[in-house]
Amino acid sequence: MVKVRSLLIALMVMGIGIWAFIHFSQSEEKKVRKQFDLLSEWASKAQSETPLVMAQKIKKIGTLFAENCVLNVPLYSTSGSFTREEIISYAARGRLLFSELYLKFYDLTVTFPEEGTAKVSSTARLTGKLNIGENVDEIHELECVLKKIEKRWFFSHLEVVEVLKK
Amino acid sequence: MLLKRIVALEGEWVEFRDGKLLINGKELDEPYIRYPCNWNLSPRQVEVNCVYVIGDNRNMPMENHYFGQTPIRRIVGVPLW
């Protein structure tokens, strides 16, 4: 009888352990995905955006990135390690070129190769209109690494993968 | 995710001449193209474990169309007609 009880307790403990692992890893994935939603929201720009909203969004974009983030975007001749302030500056200048801009992420695949590190593959679609009137519709595959610092996830590496080579 | 047509396999040569797609130097019959284009692309060989993909909608400047060589491992499925 004692053995059966011990076995039941052991099974319950194991069950709780498995549940806790799944529950917490899922919630971490949700947090990581949320960062992409926020980047999408804050990078996007409606035609009616006021300077105040623009300033707020630019400031918020900075909060998503680590103190130093590696960017590798050969398409825009951007490669290297950038500080948060530099990224804010790039984002501000980039957004100014557009009268309307929408950034969306699709097919996010999140993995956790080690504790405190999330690796995310996704497809990014950038649509909008430049101030000179030209329409923009770009699709790129992204590989990102996010680091968990003090319970929050920050982009620490962002790379555009060349999917099609002419 | 992109939907493209495979036009060449590894080792084959791809070229555009006045909008005509040439595979290994021979013009490919493409009845699915509704609007002709005037693209020109110098010959290039498809690398090992890769395929060359192009979309059917080519009524735009070549620079604005996403096409090219891609590793086979990136293919995730086929359309159901």
gemmi code that builds the backbone of each chain (N, CA, C; Angstrom):
import gemmi

chains = {
    "A": [
        ("MET", (0.829, -1.217, 0.000), (0.000, 0.000, 0.000), (0.862, 1.266, 0.000)),
        ("VAL", (1.930, 1.209, 0.845), (2.847, 2.351, 0.936), (3.551, 2.564, -0.405)),
        ("LYS", (3.918, 1.430, -1.030), (4.612, 1.512, -2.337), (3.723, 2.162, -3.389)),
        ("VAL", (2.444, 1.764, -3.386), (1.494, 2.325, -4.369), (1.341, 3.817, -4.148)),
        ("ARG", (1.254, 4.192, -2.855), (1.098, 5.619, -2.539), (2.348, 6.405, -3.001)),
        ("SER", (3.523, 5.836, -2.740), (4.778, 6.503, -3.152), (4.824, 6.663, -4.667)),
        ("LEU", (4.385, 5.603, -5.348), (4.386, 5.632, -6.804), (3.440, 6.714, -7.328)),
        ("LEU", (2.254, 6.779, -6.679), (1.274, 7.799, -7.092), (1.820, 9.203, -6.881)),
        ("ILE", (2.465, 9.410, -5.734), (3.037, 10.735, -5.435), (4.130, 11.076, -6.451)),
        ("ALA", (4.964, 10.082, -6.748), (6.042, 10.302, -7.723), (5.462, 10.675, -9.083)),
        ("LEU", (4.398, 9.971, -9.484), (3.753, 10.268, -10.771), (3.162, 11.673, -10.781)),
        ("MET", (2.524, 12.030, -9.637), (1.933, 13.380, -9.541), (2.999, 14.460, -9.654)),
        ("VAL", (4.118, 14.228, -8.949), (5.213, 15.210, -8.994), (5.744, 15.333, -10.420)),
        ("MET", (5.898, 14.198, -11.078), (6.375, 14.211, -12.460), (5.399, 14.970, -13.360)),
        ("GLY", (4.115, 14.689, -13.155), (3.073, 15.342, -13.946), (3.104, 16.846, -13.770)),
        ("ILE", (3.231, 17.272, -12.499), (3.279, 18.719, -12.220), (4.520, 19.324, -12.875)),
        ("GLY", (5.622, 18.590, -12.808), (6.870, 19.067, -13.418), (6.710, 19.259, -14.909)),
        ("ILE", (6.124, 18.261, -15.557), (5.923, 18.345, -17.020), (4.982, 19.488, -17.357)),
        ("TRP", (3.888, 19.605, -16.570), (2.927, 20.686, -16.817), (3.605, 22.057, -16.665)),
        ("ALA", (4.404, 22.175, -15.575), (5.073, 23.464, -15.320), (6.035, 23.796, -16.454)),
        ("PHE", (6.776, 22.788, -16.932), (7.739, 23.015, -18.018), (7.013, 23.506, -19.272)),
        ("ILE", (5.938, 22.790, -19.633), (5.188, 23.173, -20.846), (4.568, 24.558, -20.682)),
        ("HIS", (3.946, 24.765, -19.493), (3.258, 26.032, -19.245), (4.221, 27.214, -19.323)),
        ("PHE", (5.369, 27.080, -18.624), (6.281, 28.217, -18.580), (7.001, 28.423, -19.908)),
        ("SER", (7.332, 27.305, -20.599), (8.009, 27.501, -21.888), (7.051, 28.133, -22.885)),
        ("GLN", (5.751, 27.773, -22.794), (4.762, 28.386, -23.696), (4.613, 29.874, -23.397)),
        ("SER", (4.607, 30.203, -22.116), (4.415, 31.610, -21.798), (5.638, 32.417, -22.229)),
        ("GLU", (6.838, 31.791, -22.185), (8.031, 32.487, -22.679), (7.903, 32.703, -24.181)),
        ("GLU", (7.380, 31.696, -24.884), (7.199, 31.837, -26.329), (6.226, 32.977, -26.628)),
        ("LYS", (5.169, 33.054, -25.827), (4.196, 34.140, -26.026), (4.863, 35.493, -25.844)),
        ("LYS", (5.743, 35.572, -24.834), (6.428, 36.845, -24.571), (7.330, 37.229, -25.742)),
        ("VAL", (7.998, 36.223, -26.301), (8.882, 36.479, -27.437), (8.051, 36.950, -28.635)),
        ("ARG", (6.947, 36.244, -28.886), (6.075, 36.621, -30.005), (5.527, 38.045, -29.831)),
        ("LYS", (5.255, 38.385, -28.592), (4.722, 39.716, -28.280), (5.699, 40.814, -28.727)),
        ("GLN", (7.011, 40.534, -28.580), (8.006, 41.529, -28.978), (7.920, 41.808, -30.488)),
        ("PHE", (7.611, 40.773, -31.244), (7.453, 40.955, -32.703), (6.181, 41.758, -33.009)),
        ("ASP", (5.136, 41.483, -32.250), (3.896, 42.258, -32.431), (4.148, 43.738, -32.152)),
        ("LEU", (4.917, 43.979, -31.087), (5.192, 45.374, -30.714), (6.078, 46.059, -31.757)),
        ("LEU", (7.087, 45.316, -32.240), (7.962, 45.896, -33.271), (7.142, 46.241, -34.516)),
        ("SER", (6.226, 45.329, -34.852), (5.360, 45.545, -36.006), (4.503, 46.805, -35.801)),
        ("GLU", (3.930, 46.906, -34.623), (3.041, 48.042, -34.318), (3.802, 49.375, -34.310)),
        ("TRP", (4.967, 49.371, -33.681), (5.696, 50.637, -33.520), (6.490, 51.046, -34.754)),
        ("ALA", (6.863, 50.082, -35.573), (7.593, 50.435, -36.798), (6.617, 50.947, -37.856)),
        ("SER", (5.372, 50.471, -37.793), (4.379, 50.862, -38.794), (3.955, 52.318, -38.625)),
        ("LYS", (3.550, 52.882, -39.739), (3.225, 54.319, -39.735), (2.004, 54.572, -40.608)),
        ("ALA", (0.978, 55.146, -40.009), (-0.210, 55.491, -40.792), (0.010, 56.852, -41.438)),
        ("GLN", (-0.739, 57.101, -42.504), (-0.566, 58.368, -43.221), (-0.881, 59.572, -42.327)),
        ("SER", (-1.796, 59.329, -41.376), (-2.248, 60.429, -40.523), (-1.421, 60.571, -39.244)),
        ("GLU", (-0.288, 59.902, -39.167), (0.494, 59.908, -37.929), (0.976, 61.323, -37.558)),
        ("THR", (0.747, 61.688, -36.324), (1.163, 63.024, -35.874), (2.613, 62.963, -35.381)),
        ("PRO", (3.309, 64.114, -35.324), (4.700, 64.110, -34.837), (4.821, 63.543, -33.423)),
        ("LEU", (3.796, 63.763, -32.603), (3.834, 63.278, -31.223), (3.805, 61.742, -31.191)),
        ("VAL", (2.895, 61.187, -31.985), (2.798, 59.718, -32.064), (4.092, 59.150, -32.628)),
        ("MET", (4.630, 59.832, -33.626), (5.872, 59.379, -34.252), (6.997, 59.327, -33.211)),
        ("ALA", (7.120, 60.374, -32.424), (8.177, 60.436, -31.393), (8.001, 59.323, -30.362)),
        ("GLN", (6.762, 59.082, -29.981), (6.486, 58.035, -28.995), (6.861, 56.653, -29.531)),
        ("LYS", (6.473, 56.422, -30.784), (6.740, 55.112, -31.383), (8.246, 54.857, -31.521)),
        ("ILE", (8.963, 55.885, -31.964), (10.424, 55.747, -32.148), (11.075, 55.404, -30.801)),
        ("LYS", (10.631, 56.097, -29.766), (11.192, 55.869, -28.428), (10.903, 54.433, -27.981)),
        ("LYS", (9.678, 53.987, -28.279), (9.276, 52.641, -27.870), (10.069, 51.571, -28.625)),
        ("ILE", (10.369, 51.832, -29.903), (11.139, 50.853, -30.688), (12.457, 50.542, -29.966)),
        ("GLY", (13.070, 51.580, -29.431), (14.345, 51.410, -28.729), (14.248, 50.458, -27.552)),
        ("THR", (13.094, 50.398, -26.917), (12.939, 49.545, -25.726), (12.919, 48.054, -26.076)),
        ("LEU", (12.806, 47.748, -27.362), (12.749, 46.337, -27.773), (14.137, 45.740, -28.010)),
        ("PHE", (15.144, 46.613, -28.120), (16.485, 46.139, -28.480), (17.426, 46.131, -27.281)),
        ("ALA", (18.368, 45.189, -27.346), (19.379, 45.099, -26.295), (20.313, 46.314, -26.403)),
        ("GLU", (21.129, 46.520, -25.394), (22.051, 47.666, -25.394), (22.886, 47.679, -26.673)),
        ("ASN", (23.290, 46.465, -27.078), (24.008, 46.319, -28.346), (23.339, 45.221, -29.155)),
        ("CYS", (23.052, 45.518, -30.396), (22.361, 44.543, -31.239), (23.110, 44.406, -32.568)),
        ("VAL", (23.294, 43.168, -32.987), (23.972, 42.927, -34.264), (22.922, 42.931, -35.371)),
        ("LEU", (23.123, 43.774, -36.356), (22.221, 43.830, -37.504), (22.986, 43.399, -38.740)),
        ("ASN", (22.384, 42.532, -39.510), (23.013, 42.123, -40.769), (21.964, 42.193, -41.870)),
        ("VAL", (21.927, 43.333, -42.520), (20.941, 43.570, -43.582), (21.700, 44.023, -44.826)),
        ("PRO", (22.294, 43.079, -45.566), (23.132, 43.453, -46.714), (22.391, 44.299, -47.747)),
        ("LEU", (21.087, 44.043, -47.853), (20.260, 44.771, -48.815), (20.359, 46.282, -48.626)),
        ("TYR", (20.454, 46.711, -47.372), (20.552, 48.144, -47.076), (21.956, 48.508, -46.592)),
        ("SER", (22.921, 47.683, -46.956), (24.324, 47.924, -46.588), (24.489, 48.194, -45.099)),
        ("THR", (23.768, 47.433, -44.305), (23.846, 47.598, -42.854), (24.363, 46.305, -42.240)),
        ("SER", (25.516, 46.397, -41.624), (26.091, 45.209, -41.024), (26.990, 45.619, -39.864)),
        ("GLY", (26.800, 44.986, -38.718), (27.646, 45.296, -37.569), (26.854, 45.372, -36.283)),
        ("SER", (27.534, 45.794, -35.243), (26.902, 45.913, -33.936), (26.494, 47.366, -33.708)),
        ("PHE", (25.263, 47.553, -33.301), (24.745, 48.906, -33.129), (24.200, 49.090, -31.721)),
        ("THR", (24.374, 50.270, -31.195), (23.820, 50.560, -29.872), (22.327, 50.836, -30.025)),
        ("ARG", (21.636, 50.811, -28.913), (20.197, 51.078, -28.919), (19.909, 52.460, -29.517)),
        ("GLU", (20.754, 53.431, -29.165), (20.552, 54.805, -29.658), (20.734, 54.864, -31.183)),
        ("GLU", (21.704, 54.103, -31.674), (21.935, 54.092, -33.122), (20.740, 53.472, -33.843)),
        ("ILE", (20.180, 52.420, -33.247), (19.018, 51.763, -33.866), (17.820, 52.720, -33.874)),
        ("ILE", (17.634, 53.441, -32.786), (16.546, 54.433, -32.727), (16.736, 55.464, -33.850)),
        ("SER", (17.983, 55.896, -34.007), (18.283, 56.899, -35.023), (17.997, 56.355, -36.436)),
        ("TYR", (18.413, 55.107, -36.698), (18.143, 54.480, -38.000), (16.631, 54.356, -38.229)),
        ("ALA", (15.929, 53.914, -37.190), (14.481, 53.725, -37.312), (13.792, 55.054, -37.630)),
        ("ALA", (14.236, 56.090, -36.936), (13.626, 57.414, -37.142), (13.856, 57.887, -38.568)),
        ("ARG", (15.113, 57.736, -39.030), (15.432, 58.196, -40.382), (14.715, 57.352, -41.437)),
        ("GLY", (14.645, 56.048, -41.187), (13.971, 55.153, -42.127), (12.495, 55.480, -42.250)),
        ("ARG", (11.850, 55.712, -41.111), (10.412, 56.003, -41.131), (10.117, 57.320, -41.840)),
        ("LEU", (11.066, 58.267, -41.737), (10.850, 59.577, -42.360), (10.758, 59.488, -43.889)),
        ("LEU", (11.325, 58.446, -44.443), (11.288, 58.294, -45.904), (9.899, 57.913, -46.404)),
        ("PHE", (9.075, 57.422, -45.465), (7.760, 56.890, -45.846), (6.626, 57.826, -45.425)),
        ("SER", (5.612, 57.876, -46.293), (4.391, 58.580, -45.888), (3.465, 57.586, -45.198)),
        ("GLU", (3.661, 56.320, -45.521), (2.833, 55.235, -44.971), (3.706, 53.987, -44.932)),
        ("LEU", (3.651, 53.252, -43.830), (4.548, 52.098, -43.700), (3.909, 51.029, -42.812)),
        ("TYR", (3.954, 49.788, -43.278), (3.400, 48.683, -42.472), (4.398, 47.534, -42.449)),
        ("LEU", (4.691, 47.069, -41.260), (5.593, 45.933, -41.093), (4.817, 44.799, -40.428)),
        ("LYS", (4.837, 43.641, -41.076), (4.122, 42.474, -40.528), (5.058, 41.275, -40.496)),
        ("PHE", (4.904, 40.451, -39.468), (5.705, 39.236, -39.376), (4.795, 38.016, -39.547)),
        ("TYR", (5.278, 37.061, -40.333), (4.506, 35.838, -40.574), (5.365, 34.616, -40.259)),
        ("ASP", (4.679, 33.496, -40.046), (5.332, 32.182, -39.885), (6.451, 32.190, -38.850)),
        ("LEU", (6.176, 32.736, -37.687), (7.201, 32.770, -36.639), (7.452, 31.374, -36.071)),
        ("THR", (8.717, 30.994, -36.038), (9.105, 29.737, -35.399), (10.075, 30.086, -34.273)),
        ("VAL", (9.670, 29.770, -33.057), (10.474, 30.151, -31.890), (11.093, 28.911, -31.258)),
        ("THR", (12.411, 28.954, -31.046), (13.082, 27.868, -30.325), (13.942, 28.491, -29.221)),
        ("PHE", (14.228, 27.669, -28.223), (15.049, 28.151, -27.105), (16.300, 27.266, -27.015)),
        ("PRO", (17.362, 27.629, -27.759), (18.569, 26.782, -27.765), (19.242, 26.696, -26.405)),
        ("GLU", (19.106, 27.721, -25.604), (19.629, 27.692, -24.227), (18.813, 28.650, -23.373)),
        ("GLU", (18.952, 28.527, -22.079), (18.139, 29.370, -21.208), (18.479, 30.850, -21.413)),
        ("GLY", (17.447, 31.643, -21.559), (17.660, 33.079, -21.725), (17.926, 33.494, -23.161)),
        ("THR", (17.844, 32.539, -24.083), (18.073, 32.842, -25.499), (16.932, 32.273, -26.331)),
        ("ALA", (16.377, 33.094, -27.182), (15.322, 32.632, -28.093), (15.780, 32.883, -29.524)),
        ("LYS", (15.606, 31.871, -30.353), (15.960, 32.011, -31.771), (14.654, 32.006, -32.555)),
        ("VAL", (14.470, 32.988, -33.396), (13.194, 33.111, -34.114), (13.432, 33.252, -35.613)),
        ("SER", (12.754, 32.389, -36.363), (12.758, 32.523, -37.826), (11.401, 33.084, -38.222)),
        ("SER", (11.401, 34.012, -39.127), (10.109, 34.567, -39.545), (10.213, 35.185, -40.934)),
        ("THR", (9.059, 35.480, -41.474), (9.001, 36.197, -42.747), (8.464, 37.592, -42.459)),
        ("ALA", (9.198, 38.579, -42.910), (8.765, 39.957, -42.672), (8.281, 40.567, -43.985)),
        ("ARG", (7.163, 41.237, -43.903), (6.660, 41.931, -45.096), (6.550, 43.421, -44.797)),
        ("LEU", (7.203, 44.189, -45.643), (7.219, 45.640, -45.481), (6.459, 46.245, -46.653)),
        ("THR", (5.358, 46.904, -46.359), (4.600, 47.551, -47.430), (4.430, 49.022, -47.081)),
        ("GLY", (4.202, 49.822, -48.067), (3.983, 51.241, -47.794), (4.212, 52.101, -49.002)),
        ("LYS", (4.316, 53.388, -48.730), (4.500, 54.357, -49.809), (5.595, 55.333, -49.395)),
        ("LEU", (6.557, 55.506, -50.292), (7.620, 56.467, -50.020), (7.098, 57.885, -50.231)),
        ("ASN", (7.779, 58.847, -49.641), (7.359, 60.246, -49.801), (7.375, 60.684, -51.264)),
        ("ILE", (8.240, 60.025, -52.051), (8.321, 60.400, -53.473), (7.205, 59.753, -54.287)),
        ("GLY", (6.307, 59.018, -53.590), (5.131, 58.456, -54.256), (5.273, 57.000, -54.679)),
        ("GLU", (6.476, 56.445, -54.551), (6.717, 55.057, -54.990), (6.179, 54.065, -53.961)),
        ("ASN", (5.505, 53.029, -54.450), (5.003, 51.990, -53.545), (6.109, 51.002, -53.206)),
        ("VAL", (6.072, 50.503, -51.996), (7.075, 49.535, -51.546), (6.364, 48.273, -51.085)),
        ("ASP", (6.858, 47.134, -51.518), (6.304, 45.856, -51.067), (7.460, 44.852, -51.044)),
        ("GLU", (8.049, 44.679, -49.891), (9.229, 43.814, -49.773), (8.952, 42.678, -48.804)),
        ("ILE", (9.442, 41.507, -49.168), (9.302, 40.338, -48.296), (10.696, 39.781, -48.023)),
        ("HIS", (11.003, 39.587, -46.766), (12.318, 39.057, -46.411), (12.195, 38.004, -45.325)),
        ("GLU", (13.106, 37.061, -45.370), (13.158, 36.082, -44.294), (14.142, 36.586, -43.243)),
        ("LEU", (13.737, 36.486, -41.996), (14.574, 36.993, -40.906), (14.971, 35.893, -39.945)),
        ("GLU", (16.201, 35.988, -39.465), (16.661, 35.135, -38.367), (16.996, 36.092, -37.228)),
        ("CYS", (16.337, 35.893, -36.108), (16.557, 36.807, -34.987), (16.955, 36.038, -33.732)),
        ("VAL", (17.731, 36.681, -32.919), (18.048, 36.136, -31.596), (17.598, 37.171, -30.565)),
        ("LEU", (16.870, 36.692, -29.584), (16.450, 37.574, -28.492), (17.056, 37.052, -27.198)),
        ("LYS", (17.477, 37.974, -26.358), (18.072, 37.605, -25.066), (17.152, 38.064, -23.948)),
        ("LYS", (17.073, 37.212, -22.935), (16.238, 37.570, -21.785), (17.111, 38.259, -20.744)),
        ("ILE", (16.764, 39.503, -20.491), (17.514, 40.277, -19.499), (16.498, 40.830, -18.492)),
        ("GLU", (16.683, 40.455, -17.251), (15.772, 40.887, -16.173), (14.313, 40.664, -16.561)),
        ("LYS", (13.997, 39.443, -16.929), (12.635, 38.980, -17.223), (12.018, 39.562, -18.489)),
        ("ARG", (12.822, 40.284, -19.263), (12.282, 40.835, -20.517), (13.121, 40.374, -21.698)),
        ("TRP", (12.464, 40.225, -22.842), (13.158, 39.759, -24.043), (13.542, 40.947, -24.917)),
        ("PHE", (14.816, 40.937, -25.362), (15.317, 42.026, -26.205), (15.946, 41.451, -27.482)),
        ("PHE", (15.712, 42.126, -28.589), (16.376, 41.726, -29.838), (17.875, 41.977, -29.681)),
        ("SER", (18.670, 40.927, -29.934), (20.124, 41.119, -29.831), (20.829, 40.793, -31.149)),
        ("HIS", (20.087, 40.178, -32.054), (20.676, 39.839, -33.360), (19.548, 39.775, -34.383)),
        ("LEU", (19.738, 40.433, -35.480), (18.698, 40.448, -36.512), (19.376, 40.348, -37.877)),
        ("GLU", (19.015, 39.319, -38.605), (19.688, 39.088, -39.878), (18.682, 38.791, -40.982)),
        ("VAL", (18.862, 39.423, -42.119), (18.016, 39.126, -43.277), (18.675, 37.992, -44.062)),
        ("VAL", (17.939, 36.911, -44.244), (18.469, 35.747, -44.960), (18.136, 35.881, -46.440)),
        ("GLU", (19.150, 35.678, -47.259), (18.906, 35.738, -48.701), (18.260, 34.423, -49.143)),
        ("VAL", (16.994, 34.479, -49.474), (16.245, 33.272, -49.845), (16.373, 33.000, -51.341)),
        ("LEU", (16.256, 34.055, -52.118), (16.347, 33.925, -53.572), (17.548, 34.714, -54.084)),
        ("LYS", (18.397, 34.021, -54.818), (19.603, 34.664, -55.359), (19.486, 34.717, -56.872)),
        ("LYS", (19.331, 35.919, -57.406), (19.157, 36.040, -58.866), (20.405, 35.560, -59.596)),
    ],
    "B": [
        ("MET", (5.973, 33.310, -46.806), (6.001, 32.182, -47.731), (5.722, 32.666, -49.159)),
        ("LEU", (6.479, 32.182, -50.084), (6.329, 32.619, -51.474), (5.821, 31.466, -52.328)),
        ("LEU", (5.045, 31.805, -53.349), (4.563, 30.792, -54.290), (5.231, 31.060, -55.645)),
        ("LYS", (6.100, 30.147, -56.047), (6.868, 30.339, -57.287), (6.882, 29.052, -58.106)),
        ("ARG", (7.168, 29.208, -59.386), (7.264, 28.047, -60.279), (8.737, 27.660, -60.446)),
        ("ILE", (9.013, 26.349, -60.323), (10.383, 25.880, -60.537), (10.622, 25.800, -62.041)),
        ("VAL", (11.645, 26.516, -62.510), (11.906, 26.524, -63.948), (13.215, 25.822, -64.313)),
        ("ALA", (14.088, 25.636, -63.332), (15.368, 24.975, -63.640), (15.867, 24.215, -62.425)),
        ("LEU", (16.580, 23.117, -62.724), (17.126, 22.267, -61.660), (18.644, 22.473, -61.567)),
        ("GLU", (19.240, 21.823, -60.568), (20.679, 22.029, -60.359), (21.482, 21.680, -61.622)),
        ("GLY", (22.469, 22.484, -61.892), (23.332, 22.251, -63.050), (22.829, 22.908, -64.329)),
        ("GLU", (21.547, 23.286, -64.361), (21.008, 23.895, -65.585), (21.342, 25.393, -65.636)),
        ("TRP", (21.345, 25.896, -66.853), (21.667, 27.316, -67.054), (20.373, 28.104, -67.299)),
        ("VAL", (20.262, 29.205, -66.641), (19.059, 30.055, -66.738), (19.453, 31.398, -67.337)),
        ("GLU", (18.581, 31.887, -68.210), (18.872, 33.177, -68.852), (17.568, 33.826, -69.301)),
        ("PHE", (17.515, 35.129, -69.283), (16.391, 35.857, -69.880), (16.939, 36.672, -71.046)),
        ("ARG", (16.257, 36.567, -72.187), (16.662, 37.368, -73.338), (15.411, 38.016, -73.915)),
        ("ASP", (15.330, 39.311, -73.804), (14.152, 40.068, -74.272), (12.844, 39.466, -73.739)),
        ("GLY", (12.860, 39.075, -72.510), (11.647, 38.555, -71.874), (11.428, 37.063, -72.048)),
        ("LYS", (12.220, 36.439, -72.903), (12.089, 34.991, -73.126), (13.003, 34.253, -72.144)),
        ("LEU", (12.436, 33.230, -71.510), (13.225, 32.442, -70.563), (13.933, 31.313, -71.306)),
        ("LEU", (15.228, 31.259, -71.147), (16.031, 30.220, -71.792), (16.623, 29.296, -70.730)),
        ("ILE", (16.422, 27.985, -70.926), (17.024, 27.000, -70.042), (18.021, 26.200, -70.880)),
        ("ASN", (19.256, 26.207, -70.451), (20.352, 25.572, -71.211), (20.376, 26.096, -72.650)),
        ("GLY", (20.094, 27.363, -72.803), (20.177, 28.004, -74.109), (18.958, 27.843, -74.990)),
        ("LYS", (17.965, 27.044, -74.528), (16.762, 26.823, -75.345), (15.577, 27.559, -74.730)),
        ("GLU", (14.794, 28.187, -75.588), (13.649, 28.936, -75.096), (12.613, 27.989, -74.490)),
        ("LEU", (12.137, 28.339, -73.335), (11.147, 27.498, -72.658), (9.744, 27.955, -73.044)),
        ("ASP", (8.905, 26.998, -73.407), (7.527, 27.329, -73.739), (6.777, 27.599, -72.432)),
        ("GLU", (6.253, 28.800, -72.305), (5.590, 29.171, -71.051), (4.163, 29.675, -71.326)),
        ("PRO", (3.230, 28.759, -71.569), (1.860, 29.191, -71.890), (1.152, 29.873, -70.713)),
        ("TYR", (1.686, 29.686, -69.514), (1.066, 30.261, -68.312), (1.371, 31.755, -68.141)),
        ("ILE", (2.235, 32.297, -68.952), (2.559, 33.729, -68.839), (1.522, 34.543, -69.607)),
        ("ARG", (0.773, 35.365, -68.874), (-0.299, 36.138, -69.516), (0.204, 37.471, -70.063)),
        ("TYR", (1.156, 38.062, -69.352), (1.654, 39.367, -69.798), (3.153, 39.246, -70.076)),
        ("PRO", (3.569, 39.519, -71.297), (5.003, 39.378, -71.604), (5.843, 40.439, -70.893)),
        ("CYS", (7.117, 40.129, -70.702), (8.029, 41.089, -70.093), (9.213, 41.305, -71.031)),
        ("ASN", (10.074, 42.199, -70.658), (11.254, 42.460, -71.511), (12.539, 42.269, -70.707)),
        ("TRP", (12.505, 41.339, -69.793), (13.659, 41.151, -68.916), (14.866, 40.605, -69.668)),
        ("ASN", (16.038, 41.005, -69.182), (17.297, 40.447, -69.673), (18.155, 40.065, -68.470)),
        ("LEU", (18.608, 38.827, -68.491), (19.423, 38.330, -67.378), (20.523, 37.454, -67.974)),
        ("SER", (21.746, 37.759, -67.642), (22.860, 36.977, -68.204), (22.798, 35.520, -67.718)),
        ("PRO", (23.335, 34.559, -68.480), (23.243, 33.145, -68.085), (23.916, 32.871, -66.748)),
        ("ARG", (23.288, 32.016, -65.968), (23.844, 31.598, -64.667), (23.454, 30.150, -64.402)),
        ("GLN", (24.360, 29.423, -63.764), (24.122, 28.001, -63.530), (23.558, 27.786, -62.129)),
        ("VAL", (22.559, 26.910, -62.069), (21.935, 26.604, -60.773), (22.882, 25.706, -59.967)),
        ("GLU", (23.137, 26.107, -58.740), (24.103, 25.385, -57.898), (23.542, 24.053, -57.384)),
        ("VAL", (24.427, 23.256, -56.837), (24.061, 21.934, -56.303), (23.021, 22.087, -55.183)),
        ("ASN", (22.060, 21.166, -55.167), (20.976, 21.146, -54.165), (20.089, 22.393, -54.202)),
        ("CYS", (20.048, 23.029, -55.353), (19.223, 24.230, -55.495), (18.300, 24.095, -56.703)),
        ("VAL", (17.292, 24.916, -56.742), (16.429, 25.034, -57.922), (16.280, 26.519, -58.231)),
        ("TYR", (15.834, 26.810, -59.431), (15.625, 28.202, -59.815), (14.127, 28.436, -59.918)),
        ("VAL", (13.628, 29.425, -59.230), (12.178, 29.666, -59.215), (11.850, 31.075, -59.707)),
        ("ILE", (10.727, 31.163, -60.410), (10.253, 32.462, -60.925), (8.734, 32.474, -60.818)),
        ("GLY", (8.173, 33.625, -60.535), (6.713, 33.754, -60.490), (6.152, 33.915, -61.896)),
        ("ASP", (4.862, 33.686, -62.029), (4.223, 33.800, -63.353), (3.882, 35.248, -63.714)),
        ("ASN", (3.701, 36.054, -62.702), (3.319, 37.442, -62.941), (4.572, 38.287, -63.169)),
        ("ARG", (4.862, 38.589, -64.409), (6.127, 39.263, -64.729), (5.914, 40.635, -65.364)),
        ("ASN", (4.736, 41.175, -65.196), (4.487, 42.496, -65.802), (4.967, 43.614, -64.889)),
        ("MET", (6.228, 43.540, -64.526), (6.853, 44.536, -63.642), (8.346, 44.547, -63.955)),
        ("PRO", (9.054, 45.604, -63.540), (10.503, 45.584, -63.767), (11.140, 44.386, -63.055)),
        ("MET", (12.171, 43.833, -63.670), (12.809, 42.635, -63.121), (13.294, 42.861, -61.677)),
        ("GLU", (13.742, 44.067, -61.388), (14.283, 44.379, -60.058), (13.208, 44.258, -58.977)),
        ("ASN", (11.946, 44.407, -59.375), (10.858, 44.370, -58.392), (10.248, 42.979, -58.229)),
        ("HIS", (10.752, 42.024, -58.988), (10.180, 40.678, -58.922), (11.112, 39.768, -58.116)),
        ("TYR", (10.509, 39.017, -57.178), (11.308, 38.112, -56.358), (11.463, 36.787, -57.080)),
        ("PHE", (12.635, 36.533, -57.571), (12.899, 35.249, -58.196), (14.377, 34.933, -58.065)),
        ("GLY", (14.711, 33.675, -58.346), (16.119, 33.303, -58.284), (16.326, 31.902, -57.768)),
        ("GLN", (17.578, 31.668, -57.426), (17.976, 30.339, -56.958), (17.700, 30.201, -55.461)),
        ("THR", (17.227, 29.012, -55.097), (16.987, 28.773, -53.674), (17.311, 27.318, -53.333)),
        ("PRO", (17.789, 27.047, -52.124), (18.067, 25.657, -51.748), (16.784, 24.827, -51.707)),
        ("ILE", (16.875, 23.568, -52.133), (15.696, 22.681, -52.171), (15.090, 22.546, -50.778)),
        ("ARG", (15.942, 22.556, -49.746), (15.438, 22.364, -48.381), (14.443, 23.456, -47.956)),
        ("ARG", (14.422, 24.563, -48.677), (13.510, 25.646, -48.312), (12.093, 25.411, -48.825)),
        ("ILE", (11.933, 24.452, -49.715), (10.597, 24.197, -50.280), (9.757, 23.479, -49.232)),
        ("VAL", (8.600, 24.031, -48.947), (7.761, 23.441, -47.894), (6.506, 22.751, -48.433)),
        ("GLY", (6.172, 22.968, -49.690), (4.967, 22.324, -50.206), (4.684, 22.703, -51.644)),
        ("VAL", (3.570, 22.157, -52.118), (3.149, 22.456, -53.495), (1.691, 22.934, -53.458)),
        ("PRO", (1.279, 23.758, -54.426), (-0.124, 24.192, -54.415), (-1.053, 23.053, -54.835)),
        ("LEU", (-2.253, 23.071, -54.301), (-3.272, 22.082, -54.705), (-4.207, 22.771, -55.691)),
        ("TRP", (-4.306, 22.222, -56.888), (-5.137, 22.865, -57.914), (-6.559, 22.330, -57.847)),
    ],
}
model = gemmi.Model(1)
for chain_id, residues in chains.items():
    chain = gemmi.Chain(chain_id)
    for i, (resn, *xyz) in enumerate(residues, 1):
        res = gemmi.Residue()
        res.name, res.seqid = resn, gemmi.SeqId(i, " ")
        for name, pos in zip(("N", "CA", "C"), xyz):
            atom = gemmi.Atom()
            atom.name, atom.element = name, gemmi.Element(name[0])
            atom.pos, atom.b_iso = gemmi.Position(*pos), 0.0
            res.add_atom(atom)
        chain.add_residue(res)
    model.add_chain(chain)
structure = gemmi.Structure()
structure.add_model(model)
structure.setup_entities()
